[in-house]
Amino acid sequence: MSAESEQPNFTALLRPVVRESSVSEVAKRLLDHLSEGHLQPGTRLPAERQLAEALNVARSSVRGALSALDVLGIIEIRPGSGSYVRAGTSEFLPRAINWGLMLGQRRTHDLVEVRTFMEGMSARLAAERAEPADIARLEAHLEHMREAGSDVKAFIDADIAFHLETATIARNSVLSDILHSIRSLLQVWMERAGDIEGTVAGTLKEHAAILQAIRDHDPEAAERAMADHMHCASERLWSSLSTEERDEAKGAKGSTATG
């Protein structure tokens, strides 16, 4: 029997939201259900009208949420047929993080907080274990950031490469795997803050300090430089959020960052 014909129990999903809904709240409800791992690729979601009635929201909210999940590659909307689960359950987490972060969701806070701690550990271990060839690769990533100029995508790619290289130099496979798995989160934060005045100059200065500490084989300085970078990047992101998003993310300010 195909996944499309084996319909799971949507009872937990199909209950009214507590307060007046929005596209973000409907998307969050859907993501919560998808992330539980009960749905297989190819599973058909309830019809738009059924979702709207069960959640007690306007069909436009459901339509907007489904469209957003389609853009993120989590579901596939087939005109005239319905909405189907596209990604495997193991792929839901980073995409859910992207969606939650773009909306300033508070639940993203805990995961980013852990990532901030791991970045500091990564920098510390890299300073202890870096060899000349490792440092040369970090220098190349920083130079690529400088050369990117106004090319935001090139700058972001080089920035992410710098962080992932640091994790590789740390020579801890578990730490490296975890940081690699949330690289999409890095990109979302940076894209949100990329247009804030001073982002490029500040990010370059902060990465240069991290590189120097690793070059000097100074674990304490490397961890401190990474912590400073995390704090500054968090402040830049905070500046990029709208008033509404700040209110929604209240309580998470200043504790985490990326870049």
Salt bridges, closest charged atoms under 4 A:
GLU4 OE2 - ARG78 NH1 3.29
GLU25 OE2 - ARG19 NH1 2.63
ASP32 OD2 - LYS28 NZ 3.26
ASP32 OD1 - ARG107 NH1 2.37
GLU36 OE1 - HIS38 NE2 3.40
GLU48 OE2 - ARG59 NH2 3.32
GLU48 OE2 - ARG63 NH2 2.82
ASP70 OD1 - ARG86 NH2 3.30
GLU76 OE1 - ARG78 NE 3.61
GLU91 OE1 - ARG95 NH1 3.36
ASP110 OD1 - HIS109 ND1 3.07
GLU113 OE2 - HIS109 NE2 3.83
GLU119 OE2 - ARG115 NH2 2.21
GLU119 OE2 - HIS163 ND1 3.26
ASP134 OD1 - ARG137 NH2 2.50
ASP134 OD2 - ARG171 NH2 2.84
GLU139 OE2 - ARG215 NH2 2.92
GLU143 OE1 - ARG146 NH1 3.43
ASP157 OD2 - LYS153 NZ 2.86
ASP159 OD1 - HIS163 NE2 3.44
ASP159 OD1 - HIS207 NE2 2.90
GLU165 OE2 - ARG137 NE 2.86
GLU165 OE1 - HIS141 NE2 3.07
GLU206 OE1 - HIS229 ND1 2.56
GLU206 OE1 - ARG236 NH2 2.88
GLU220 OE2 - ARG124 NH1 3.56
GLU223 OE1 - ARG124 NE 2.73
GLU245 OE1 - ARG192 NH2 2.98
